[in-house]
Amino acid sequence: MNIDTQSVRVAAGEPEETTELDANKKTPSRKPGLAVDVLRLIIDVVALPASTHDHEAGIALLDHAAGLCGMRVERVLVDQGF
């Protein structure tokens, strides 16, 4: 399984209550997290505020993906932020 997140700028007109400021890009953003299998098929997706750290998305994705896979997740590839 592979896990990653990316900060995505929100469209103009989005309510400020549902977005947060990305510390690096200085723009209102959201951070979707994605878990895929070895065939690059999507296992799970989470949407978090842009200010959350990657490890929080990783914990949420692993917990949910482990439940979906019957607790049989053997290896997870992540980058340094996780």
N, C-alpha and C positions, 0 to 999 in steps of 0.2 A: 504494500500500500504506500502511496505517496501523498504527503500532506503539504499544502502551501496556502498562503494568503496573499492578497494584493489589495492595496488601497485604491478605491475607485471614486473618482469625483462624482458628486451627485448633480443631477440636472437642476437648472435654474428653476426657482419656484418651490423647491422642496421645503417642507416645514423645518425650522431650525431645531425642533424638539427631536427629530429623527436622525439628525446628522451631528457629527462632531468634527472639530478641527484636527486635521492630520498634522502632527508636530513637524514632520519633515517637509511636506509640500505646502503647508500654510493655506490649505484650501478645505472647504467643507467636504467631507468624504465619509464613506462607509468601507468596511473591510470584510469582504466575503472570504470564507475559508472553504477549501475544497479538498476532499479525500477521494482518490481514485485508486483502482486496482492496477495490476500489472498490464492489463489490456487497455488501460486508460478509460475504463468505464467508471462513471461517477458512482461512488458509494454514499457520500453524504456531503451536504453543503450547510454552512452556518453563516449568518450575516451578523457582524458585530460593529460597534462604533469604531471609527478610525483610530481613536486614541488607545484602544486595547492592545496589549502586547500579544505577539504571536503565540506564546506558550499557552495563553488562555484559550485561543482558538484550537490549538492542538489538543488540549485536554478535552474540550467539548467534542471535537471530531473523533478522537480515540474512544471515548466513552460510548458514543452513539454507534460508531462503526463496529466496535466489539460486540455490542448487542445485536446488530444486524447480521454479523458474521458468525454468531454462535460462539463468541469468545475464542475464535480461532485465528486471530491476527498474529502472524509469526514475525514479520519484519515491517518496519515503517521507515521510509526514506524521508528525511526532513533536512532543511538548511540550518545554518547556525542560529537563527533567531528562535528556534524551538528548543 
